[in-house]
Amino acid sequence: MLSDRMNRRHLLIYCGAFGVVGALLMIPLSGSFYGICALLFVWGGVVAGLYTVGLTHLGARFDGANLASANAAFVLMYSIGQLVGPASTGLALSTWGADGLPLVFAGFLGAYVIICLIRGTRLGAAR
C-alpha cells in the first residue's frame, strides 16, 4: 500500500535502513524471548517488503521486452542471494558465534542501502 502512495526508491531505502537497525537490535534483544519475537515479526515483514516493493518498482519503470529482461535480472540476483546468503551466514556463525548472523544481515542490508543511495544520486544527476 505504501509503494502506491510514496516514492518507491525512498521506500526501498527506508526498508533497507530499518533492516540494518533491526538486525543490529537482534544482538541486545537475543536475551529476551518476547522482545526478539516482536522484533523478528516486524523486521521480517519490513525486510520481506524489499522483494515486493522492488518488483513493483520494476513494473513501474519497464514495459514489454524490457520488463521481461529486467524481471529475469531481478530473479537472477535473488537467486544469487539465495546461494551467497546461507554460506556467508554459516561462515559468520562459525567465526563470530551467535552475533554473526545479525551482523551479516546488517552488512548485506547496509550494502543494499548504500547501493540504492549511490544509484539515486547518479539518476538524480542524470536528470
DSSP file with accessible surface (Angstrom, degrees, kcal/mol):
  #  RESIDUE AA STRUCTURE BP1 BP2  ACC     N-H-->O    O-->H-N    N-H-->O    O-->H-N    TCO  KAPPA ALPHA  PHI   PSI    X-CA   Y-CA   Z-CA
    1    1 A M    >>        0   0  162      0, 0.0     3,-0.9     0, 0.0     4,-0.6   0.000 360.0 360.0 360.0 -41.5    0.0    0.0    0.0
    2    2 A L  H >>  +     0   0  103      1,-0.2     3,-1.3     2,-0.2     4,-1.3   0.868 360.0  61.3 -63.8 -35.1    2.8    2.4    0.8
    3    3 A S  H 34 S+     0   0   15      1,-0.3    -1,-0.2     2,-0.2     5,-0.2   0.734 103.0  51.6 -67.5 -18.8    4.5    1.7   -2.5
    4    4 A D  H <4 S+     0   0  118     -3,-0.9    -1,-0.3     1,-0.1    -2,-0.2   0.643 115.4  41.5 -84.5 -15.8    1.4    3.1   -4.3
    5    5 A R  H << S+     0   0  180     -3,-1.3     2,-0.3    -4,-0.6    -2,-0.2   0.478 115.9  33.9-112.5  -7.5    1.5    6.3   -2.2
    6    6 A M  S  < S-     0   0   64     -4,-1.3     2,-0.3     0, 0.0     3,-0.0  -0.910  98.3 -66.7-142.4 172.5    5.2    7.3   -2.0
    7    7 A N     >  -     0   0   81     -2,-0.3     4,-2.2     1,-0.2     5,-0.1  -0.440  40.9-150.2 -61.6 119.2    8.4    7.2   -3.9
    8    8 A R  H  > S+     0   0   61     -2,-0.3     4,-2.5     1,-0.2     5,-0.2   0.853  94.1  56.6 -65.0 -35.7    9.3    3.5   -4.2
    9    9 A R  H  > S+     0   0   39      2,-0.2     4,-1.9     1,-0.2    -1,-0.2   0.934 109.5  45.7 -62.7 -42.5   13.0    4.2   -4.3
   10   10 A H  H  > S+     0   0   91      1,-0.2     4,-2.7     2,-0.2    -2,-0.2   0.907 110.7  53.8 -65.5 -39.7   12.8    6.0   -1.0
   11   11 A L  H  X S+     0   0   13     -4,-2.2     4,-2.8     1,-0.2    -2,-0.2   0.901 106.8  51.6 -63.1 -39.4   10.7    3.2    0.4
   12   12 A L  H  X S+     0   0   10     -4,-2.5     4,-2.4     2,-0.2    -1,-0.2   0.911 110.9  48.3 -62.8 -40.4   13.3    0.7   -0.6
   13   13 A I  H  X S+     0   0   24     -4,-1.9     4,-2.9     2,-0.2     5,-0.2   0.928 112.1  48.9 -65.7 -43.0   16.0    2.8    1.2
   14   14 A Y  H  X S+     0   0  134     -4,-2.7     4,-2.7     2,-0.2     5,-0.2   0.920 111.9  48.6 -63.3 -43.4   13.8    3.1    4.3
   15   15 A C  H  X S+     0   0   16     -4,-2.8     4,-2.0     2,-0.2    -1,-0.2   0.918 113.6  47.2 -62.8 -42.7   13.1   -0.7    4.4
   16   16 A G  H  X S+     0   0    0     -4,-2.4     4,-2.0    -5,-0.2    -2,-0.2   0.920 112.8  48.4 -64.8 -42.7   16.8   -1.4    4.0
   17   17 A A  H  X S+     0   0   42     -4,-2.9     4,-2.3     1,-0.2     5,-0.2   0.915 111.3  49.9 -65.6 -41.0   17.8    1.1    6.7
   18   18 A F  H  X S+     0   0   81     -4,-2.7     4,-3.1    -5,-0.2    -1,-0.2   0.889 108.2  55.5 -61.9 -37.2   15.2   -0.4    9.0
   19   19 A G  H  X S+     0   0    0     -4,-2.0     4,-2.5    -5,-0.2    -2,-0.2   0.896 107.0  48.8 -61.9 -40.5   16.6   -3.8    8.2
   20   20 A V  H  X S+     0   0   32     -4,-2.0     4,-2.3     2,-0.2    -2,-0.2   0.957 114.6  44.3 -63.0 -50.1   20.1   -2.7    9.3
   21   21 A V  H  X S+     0   0   83     -4,-2.3     4,-2.1     1,-0.2    -2,-0.2   0.931 114.6  49.4 -62.1 -44.9   18.8   -1.2   12.6
   22   22 A G  H  X S+     0   0    1     -4,-3.1     4,-0.9     1,-0.2    -1,-0.2   0.900 109.7  51.3 -62.3 -40.6   16.6   -4.3   13.2
   23   23 A A  H >X S+     0   0    0     -4,-2.5     3,-0.7     1,-0.2     4,-0.5   0.918 111.2  47.7 -63.4 -41.9   19.5   -6.7   12.6
   24   24 A L  H >< S+     0   0   81     -4,-2.3     3,-0.8     1,-0.2    -1,-0.2   0.840 106.8  57.7 -68.6 -30.1   21.7   -4.8   15.0
   25   25 A L  H 3X S+     0   0   79     -4,-2.1     4,-1.9     1,-0.2    -1,-0.2   0.700  90.1  74.4 -71.8 -18.4   18.9   -4.8   17.6
   26   26 A M  H <X S+     0   0   15     -4,-0.9     4,-0.8    -3,-0.7    -1,-0.2   0.848  88.9  60.7 -60.8 -32.5   18.8   -8.6   17.4
   27   27 A I  H X< S+     0   0   46     -3,-0.8     3,-0.9    -4,-0.5     4,-0.2   0.973 111.3  33.7 -65.6 -55.1   22.1   -8.8   19.4
   28   28 A P  H >4 S+     0   0   95      0, 0.0     3,-0.6     0, 0.0    -1,-0.2   0.830 120.2  52.0 -71.5 -26.1   20.9   -7.0   22.6
   29   29 A L  H >< S+     0   0   57     -4,-1.9     3,-1.8     1,-0.2     7,-0.5   0.525  80.8  93.3 -85.8  -3.7   17.4   -8.4   22.3
   30   30 A S  T << S+     0   0   83     -3,-0.9    -1,-0.2    -4,-0.8    -3,-0.1   0.749  80.9  58.4 -64.1 -19.5   18.5  -12.0   21.9
   31   31 A G  T <  S+     0   0   77     -3,-0.6     2,-0.6    -4,-0.2    -1,-0.3   0.608  95.8  70.9 -83.0 -10.6   18.2  -12.5   25.7
   32   32 A S    <>  -     0   0   55     -3,-1.8     4,-2.9     1,-0.2     5,-0.3  -0.910  64.9-162.7-112.4 110.9   14.5  -11.5   25.7
   33   33 A F  H  > S+     0   0  141     -2,-0.6     4,-2.2     1,-0.2    -1,-0.2   0.940  93.1  40.5 -57.2 -51.0   12.2  -14.1   24.2
   34   34 A Y  H  > S+     0   0  191      2,-0.2     4,-2.3     1,-0.2    -1,-0.2   0.873 114.9  53.1 -69.0 -35.7    9.3  -11.8   23.7
   35   35 A G  H  > S+     0   0   21      2,-0.2     4,-2.5     1,-0.2    -2,-0.2   0.939 111.9  43.6 -63.9 -45.9   11.5   -8.9   22.6
   36   36 A I  H  X S+     0   0   30     -4,-2.9     4,-2.9    -7,-0.5     5,-0.2   0.883 112.7  53.4 -70.8 -34.2   13.2  -10.9   19.9
   37   37 A C  H  X S+     0   0   55     -4,-2.2     4,-2.1    -5,-0.3    -1,-0.2   0.935 111.3  45.3 -63.1 -45.9    9.9  -12.4   18.7
   38   38 A A  H  X S+     0   0   58     -4,-2.3     4,-2.2     2,-0.2     5,-0.3   0.927 114.8  48.4 -63.2 -44.4    8.3   -8.9   18.4
   39   39 A L  H  X S+     0   0   20     -4,-2.5     4,-3.5     1,-0.2     5,-0.3   0.942 112.0  48.0 -61.2 -47.8   11.4   -7.6   16.6
   40   40 A L  H  X S+     0   0   77     -4,-2.9     4,-2.4     1,-0.2     5,-0.3   0.861 109.3  54.6 -65.0 -33.2   11.6  -10.6   14.2
   41   41 A F  H  X S+     0   0  173     -4,-2.1     4,-1.5    -5,-0.2    -1,-0.2   0.965 118.3  33.1 -62.4 -50.8    7.9  -10.3   13.4
   42   42 A V  H  X S+     0   0   75     -4,-2.2     4,-2.4     2,-0.2     5,-0.2   0.942 120.5  50.0 -72.2 -46.4    8.2   -6.6   12.4
   43   43 A W  H  X S+     0   0   29     -4,-3.5     4,-2.9    -5,-0.3     5,-0.3   0.923 109.9  50.8 -60.0 -45.5   11.7   -6.9   10.9
   44   44 A G  H  X S+     0   0   30     -4,-2.4     4,-2.4    -5,-0.3    -1,-0.2   0.899 110.7  49.1 -61.6 -40.0   10.8   -9.9    8.8
   45   45 A G  H  X S+     0   0   51     -4,-1.5     4,-1.1    -5,-0.3    -1,-0.2   0.923 114.4  44.2 -65.8 -42.0    7.8   -8.1    7.4
   46   46 A V  H  < S+     0   0   42     -4,-2.4     4,-0.4     2,-0.2     3,-0.3   0.941 116.1  45.7 -69.6 -45.5    9.7   -5.0    6.5
   47   47 A V  H >< S+     0   0   31     -4,-2.9     3,-1.6     1,-0.2     4,-0.4   0.897 109.5  55.0 -68.3 -36.6   12.7   -6.7    5.0
   48   48 A A  H >X S+     0   0   64     -4,-2.4     4,-1.1    -5,-0.3     3,-1.0   0.809  96.2  69.2 -64.6 -25.2   10.5   -9.1    3.0
   49   49 A G  H 3X S+     0   0   17     -4,-1.1     4,-3.1    -3,-0.3     5,-0.4   0.716  81.1  75.5 -64.8 -19.7    8.9   -6.0    1.6
   50   50 A L  H <> S+     0   0   24     -3,-1.6     4,-2.0    -4,-0.4    -1,-0.2   0.906  97.1  46.2 -58.1 -41.2   12.1   -5.3   -0.3
   51   51 A Y  H <> S+     0   0   88     -3,-1.0     4,-2.3    -4,-0.4    -1,-0.2   0.956 116.1  43.7 -66.1 -49.4   11.2   -8.0   -2.8
   52   52 A T  H  X S+     0   0   89     -4,-1.1     4,-2.2     2,-0.2    -2,-0.2   0.931 117.3  43.9 -64.7 -47.3    7.6   -6.9   -3.2
   53   53 A V  H  X S+     0   0   15     -4,-3.1     4,-2.8     1,-0.2    -1,-0.2   0.891 111.6  55.8 -67.0 -36.0    8.4   -3.2   -3.5
   54   54 A G  H  X S+     0   0    8     -4,-2.0     4,-2.3    -5,-0.4    -2,-0.2   0.923 108.8  46.4 -61.0 -43.5   11.3   -4.0   -5.8
   55   55 A L  H  X S+     0   0   55     -4,-2.3     4,-2.6     2,-0.2    -1,-0.2   0.899 112.1  51.1 -66.0 -38.5    9.1   -5.9   -8.2
   56   56 A T  H  X S+     0   0   45     -4,-2.2     4,-1.8     2,-0.2    -2,-0.2   0.925 110.5  48.7 -63.3 -43.4    6.5   -3.0   -8.1
   57   57 A H  H  X S+     0   0   36     -4,-2.8     4,-1.5     1,-0.2    -2,-0.2   0.903 110.9  51.5 -61.9 -41.4    9.3   -0.5   -8.8
   58   58 A L  H  X S+     0   0   22     -4,-2.3     4,-2.0     1,-0.2     3,-0.3   0.928 108.9  49.9 -61.3 -46.6   10.4   -2.7  -11.7
   59   59 A G  H  < S+     0   0   43     -4,-2.6    -1,-0.2     1,-0.2    -2,-0.2   0.817 110.5  50.5 -64.0 -31.0    6.9   -2.9  -13.2
   60   60 A A  H  < S+     0   0   66     -4,-1.8    -1,-0.2    -5,-0.2    -2,-0.2   0.790 114.6  43.3 -77.0 -26.7    6.5    0.8  -13.0
   61   61 A R  H  < S+     0   0  114     -4,-1.5     2,-0.3    -3,-0.3    -2,-0.2   0.778 114.9  40.0 -88.7 -31.2    9.8    1.5  -14.8
   62   62 A F     <  -     0   0   65     -4,-2.0     2,-0.3    -5,-0.2    -1,-0.0  -0.833  56.3-177.8-122.4 160.0    9.8   -1.0  -17.6
   63   63 A D    >>  -     0   0  121     -2,-0.3     3,-1.1    -3,-0.0     4,-0.7  -0.966  52.0  -2.1-148.8 162.5    7.3   -2.5  -20.1
   64   64 A G  H 3> S-     0   0   60     -2,-0.3     4,-1.7     1,-0.3     3,-0.3  -0.246 127.2  -6.9  62.5-136.5    7.3   -5.1  -22.8
   65   65 A A  H 3> S+     0   0   79      1,-0.2     4,-2.3     2,-0.2    -1,-0.3   0.839 135.3  58.2 -64.3 -33.8   10.5   -6.9  -23.6
   66   66 A N  H <> S+     0   0  104     -3,-1.1     4,-2.7     2,-0.2    -1,-0.2   0.876 104.3  52.0 -64.2 -36.0   12.5   -4.6  -21.3
   67   67 A L  H  X S+     0   0   61     -4,-0.7     4,-2.6    -3,-0.3    -2,-0.2   0.913 108.7  50.2 -65.9 -41.3   10.2   -5.7  -18.4
   68   68 A A  H  X S+     0   0   65     -4,-1.7     4,-2.1     2,-0.2    -2,-0.2   0.927 113.5  45.5 -63.0 -42.9   10.9   -9.3  -19.2
   69   69 A S  H  X S+     0   0   80     -4,-2.3     4,-2.2     2,-0.2    -2,-0.2   0.920 113.8  48.5 -66.1 -43.7   14.7   -8.7  -19.2
   70   70 A A  H  X S+     0   0   17     -4,-2.7     4,-2.4     1,-0.2    -2,-0.2   0.902 111.3  50.5 -64.7 -39.1   14.6   -6.7  -16.0
   71   71 A N  H  X S+     0   0   69     -4,-2.6     4,-2.6     2,-0.2     5,-0.2   0.898 108.9  51.9 -66.2 -39.1   12.5   -9.3  -14.3
   72   72 A A  H  X S+     0   0   62     -4,-2.1     4,-2.4     2,-0.2    -2,-0.2   0.919 111.1  47.3 -62.8 -41.7   15.0  -12.0  -15.4
   73   73 A A  H  X S+     0   0   52     -4,-2.2     4,-2.6     2,-0.2    -2,-0.2   0.900 110.9  52.5 -65.7 -38.2   17.8   -9.9  -13.9
   74   74 A F  H  X S+     0   0   49     -4,-2.4     4,-2.2     2,-0.2    -2,-0.2   0.937 111.7  45.1 -61.8 -47.2   15.8   -9.4  -10.7
   75   75 A V  H  X S+     0   0   62     -4,-2.6     4,-2.6     2,-0.2    -1,-0.2   0.888 111.1  54.2 -66.1 -37.9   15.3  -13.2  -10.3
   76   76 A L  H  X S+     0   0  104     -4,-2.4     4,-2.4    -5,-0.2    -2,-0.2   0.945 110.2  45.8 -61.1 -45.9   18.9  -13.9  -11.1
   77   77 A M  H  X S+     0   0  120     -4,-2.6     4,-2.2     1,-0.2    -2,-0.2   0.896 111.9  51.7 -65.6 -37.9   20.1  -11.5   -8.4
   78   78 A Y  H  X S+     0   0  114     -4,-2.2     4,-1.7     1,-0.2    -1,-0.2   0.920 110.4  49.2 -62.9 -41.4   17.6  -13.0   -6.0
   79   79 A S  H  X S+     0   0   47     -4,-2.6     4,-1.2     2,-0.2    -2,-0.2   0.886 108.3  52.5 -67.0 -39.1   18.9  -16.5   -6.8
   80   80 A I  H >X S+     0   0   73     -4,-2.4     4,-2.9     1,-0.2     3,-0.6   0.919 107.9  52.8 -62.4 -40.1   22.5  -15.4   -6.3
   81   81 A G  H 3X S+     0   0   40     -4,-2.2     4,-2.7     1,-0.2    -2,-0.2   0.877 104.7  55.2 -61.8 -36.1   21.4  -14.1   -2.9
   82   82 A Q  H 3< S+     0   0  115     -4,-1.7    -1,-0.2     1,-0.2    -2,-0.2   0.761 113.7  41.9 -69.8 -23.0   19.9  -17.4   -2.0
   83   83 A L  H <X S+     0   0  138     -4,-1.2     4,-0.9    -3,-0.6    -2,-0.2   0.879 121.4  38.0 -85.2 -44.4   23.3  -19.0   -2.8
   84   84 A V  H  X S+     0   0   72     -4,-2.9     4,-2.7     2,-0.1     5,-0.3   0.875 107.9  64.1 -77.5 -37.3   25.5  -16.5   -1.1
   85   85 A G  H  X S+     0   0   18     -4,-2.7     4,-2.7    -5,-0.3     5,-0.3   0.940 104.0  41.7 -57.0 -57.0   23.3  -15.8    1.9
   86   86 A P  H  > S+     0   0   81      0, 0.0     4,-2.3     0, 0.0    -1,-0.2   0.906 116.3  49.9 -62.1 -37.6   23.3  -19.2    3.6
   87   87 A A  H  X S+     0   0   69     -4,-0.9     4,-2.2     2,-0.2    -2,-0.2   0.930 113.8  44.7 -66.1 -42.8   27.0  -19.7    3.0
   88   88 A S  H  X S+     0   0   30     -4,-2.7     4,-2.4     2,-0.2    -1,-0.2   0.885 114.0  48.7 -71.9 -35.8   28.0  -16.3    4.4
   89   89 A T  H  X S+     0   0   22     -4,-2.7     4,-2.5    -5,-0.3    -1,-0.2   0.894 111.0  51.3 -70.7 -36.0   25.8  -16.6    7.4
   90   90 A G  H  X S+     0   0   31     -4,-2.3     4,-2.1    -5,-0.3    -2,-0.2   0.924 111.6  47.0 -63.1 -43.1   27.1  -20.0    8.2
   91   91 A L  H  X S+     0   0  117     -4,-2.2     4,-2.2     2,-0.2    -2,-0.2   0.919 112.3  50.3 -63.5 -41.8   30.7  -18.7    7.9
   92   92 A A  H  X S+     0   0    4     -4,-2.4     4,-3.5     1,-0.2     5,-0.4   0.897 109.3  50.9 -64.9 -39.8   29.8  -15.8   10.2
   93   93 A L  H  X S+     0   0   77     -4,-2.5     4,-1.2     1,-0.2    -1,-0.2   0.895 112.4  47.2 -64.5 -38.5   28.2  -18.1   12.8
   94   94 A S  H  < S+     0   0  105     -4,-2.1    -2,-0.2    -5,-0.2    -1,-0.2   0.867 120.9  37.7 -68.3 -35.8   31.3  -20.2   12.8
   95   95 A T  H  < S+     0   0   87     -4,-2.2    -2,-0.2    -5,-0.2    -3,-0.2   0.924 133.1  18.7 -82.7 -48.5   33.6  -17.2   13.1
   96   96 A W  H >< S-     0   0  155     -4,-3.5     3,-0.8     1,-0.3    -3,-0.2   0.324  95.2-135.1-110.4   2.8   31.7  -14.8   15.4
   97   97 A G  G ><  -     0   0   34     -4,-1.2     3,-1.9    -5,-0.4     4,-0.5  -0.371  68.9 -15.6  76.3-152.8   29.2  -17.1   17.1
   98   98 A A  G >  S+     0   0   83      1,-0.3     3,-0.6     2,-0.2    -1,-0.2   0.783 133.5  61.1 -61.1 -28.4   25.5  -16.2   17.6
   99   99 A D  G <> S+     0   0   72     -3,-0.8     4,-1.7     1,-0.2    -1,-0.3   0.681  87.4  77.1 -72.7 -15.3   26.2  -12.5   16.8
  100  100 A G  H <> S+     0   0    0     -3,-1.9     4,-2.4    -8,-0.2     5,-0.2   0.880  86.7  57.5 -63.7 -38.4   27.5  -13.4   13.3
  101  101 A L  H <> S+     0   0   59     -3,-0.6     4,-2.3    -4,-0.5    -1,-0.2   0.971 111.0  39.2 -61.7 -54.8   24.0  -13.9   11.8
  102  102 A P  H  > S+     0   0    8      0, 0.0     4,-2.8     0, 0.0    -1,-0.2   0.858 113.6  57.1 -66.5 -28.6   22.6  -10.5   12.6
  103  103 A L  H  X S+     0   0   69     -4,-1.7     4,-2.4     2,-0.2    -2,-0.2   0.909 108.1  46.2 -66.4 -39.3   26.0   -8.9   11.7
  104  104 A V  H  X S+     0   0   21     -4,-2.4     4,-2.9     2,-0.2     5,-0.3   0.921 112.1  51.5 -67.5 -42.0   25.8  -10.5    8.2
  105  105 A F  H  X S+     0   0   61     -4,-2.3     4,-2.6    -5,-0.2     5,-0.3   0.946 111.8  46.8 -56.7 -47.7   22.2   -9.4    7.8
  106  106 A A  H  X S+     0   0   11     -4,-2.8     4,-2.6     1,-0.2    -1,-0.2   0.896 112.2  51.2 -62.7 -39.4   23.2   -5.8    8.8
  107  107 A G  H  X S+     0   0   44     -4,-2.4     4,-2.4     2,-0.2    -2,-0.2   0.936 112.5  44.0 -64.4 -47.2   26.2   -5.9    6.4
  108  108 A F  H  X S+     0   0  100     -4,-2.9     4,-2.2     2,-0.2    -2,-0.2   0.926 117.0  45.7 -64.3 -45.0   24.1   -7.1    3.4
  109  109 A L  H  X S+     0   0   19     -4,-2.6     4,-2.4    -5,-0.3    -2,-0.2   0.882 111.4  52.9 -67.5 -36.1   21.3   -4.7    4.1
  110  110 A G  H  X S+     0   0   20     -4,-2.6     4,-2.4    -5,-0.3    -2,-0.2   0.920 109.2  49.2 -62.8 -42.5   23.8   -1.8    4.7
  111  111 A A  H  X S+     0   0   46     -4,-2.4     4,-2.6     1,-0.2    -2,-0.2   0.907 109.8  52.8 -62.9 -39.0   25.4   -2.6    1.3
  112  112 A Y  H  X S+     0   0   74     -4,-2.2     4,-2.6     2,-0.2    -2,-0.2   0.929 109.4  47.9 -60.9 -46.5   21.9   -2.6   -0.3
  113  113 A V  H  X S+     0   0   18     -4,-2.4     4,-2.6     2,-0.2    -2,-0.2   0.923 111.6  50.2 -62.6 -43.2   21.1    0.9    1.2
  114  114 A I  H  X S+     0   0   99     -4,-2.4     4,-2.7     2,-0.2     5,-0.2   0.932 111.0  48.9 -61.7 -43.7   24.5    2.3    0.0
  115  115 A I  H  X S+     0   0  101     -4,-2.6     4,-2.8     1,-0.2     5,-0.2   0.925 111.5  49.9 -62.7 -42.8   23.9    0.9   -3.5
  116  116 A C  H  X S+     0   0   18     -4,-2.6     4,-2.4     1,-0.2    -1,-0.2   0.911 111.9  48.3 -61.5 -41.8   20.4    2.4   -3.5
  117  117 A L  H  X S+     0   0   88     -4,-2.6     4,-2.2     2,-0.2    -2,-0.2   0.915 112.5  47.9 -66.1 -41.4   21.7    5.8   -2.4
  118  118 A I  H  X S+     0   0   78     -4,-2.7     4,-2.6     2,-0.2     5,-0.2   0.940 113.6  47.2 -64.7 -45.8   24.5    5.8   -5.0
  119  119 A R  H  X S+     0   0  115     -4,-2.8     4,-2.8     1,-0.2     5,-0.2   0.897 111.3  52.1 -63.5 -38.6   22.1    4.9   -7.8
  120  120 A G  H  X S+     0   0   24     -4,-2.4     4,-2.2    -5,-0.2    -1,-0.2   0.901 110.4  48.1 -64.2 -38.8   19.6    7.5   -6.6
  121  121 A T  H  X S+     0   0  102     -4,-2.2     4,-2.1     2,-0.2    -2,-0.2   0.930 113.6  46.8 -67.3 -43.5   22.4   10.1   -6.7
  122  122 A R  H  X S+     0   0  179     -4,-2.6     4,-1.7     1,-0.2    -2,-0.2   0.909 113.7  47.4 -65.5 -41.8   23.5    9.1  -10.1
  123  123 A L  H  X S+     0   0   36     -4,-2.8     4,-0.9     1,-0.2    -1,-0.2   0.887 111.7  51.3 -68.1 -35.4   20.0    9.0  -11.5
  124  124 A G  H  < S+     0   0   48     -4,-2.2     3,-0.4    -5,-0.2    -2,-0.2   0.888 110.6  48.4 -66.0 -37.0   19.3   12.4   -9.9
  125  125 A A  H  < S+     0   0   86     -4,-2.1    -1,-0.2     1,-0.2    -2,-0.2   0.829 107.6  56.1 -72.3 -29.7   22.4   13.9  -11.5
  126  126 A A  H  <        0   0   86     -4,-1.7    -1,-0.2    -5,-0.2    -2,-0.2   0.713 360.0 360.0 -75.6 -19.5   21.5   12.4  -14.9
  127  127 A R     <        0   0  223     -4,-0.9    -3,-0.1    -3,-0.4    -4,-0.0  -0.071 360.0 360.0 -82.6 360.0   18.1   14.1  -15.0
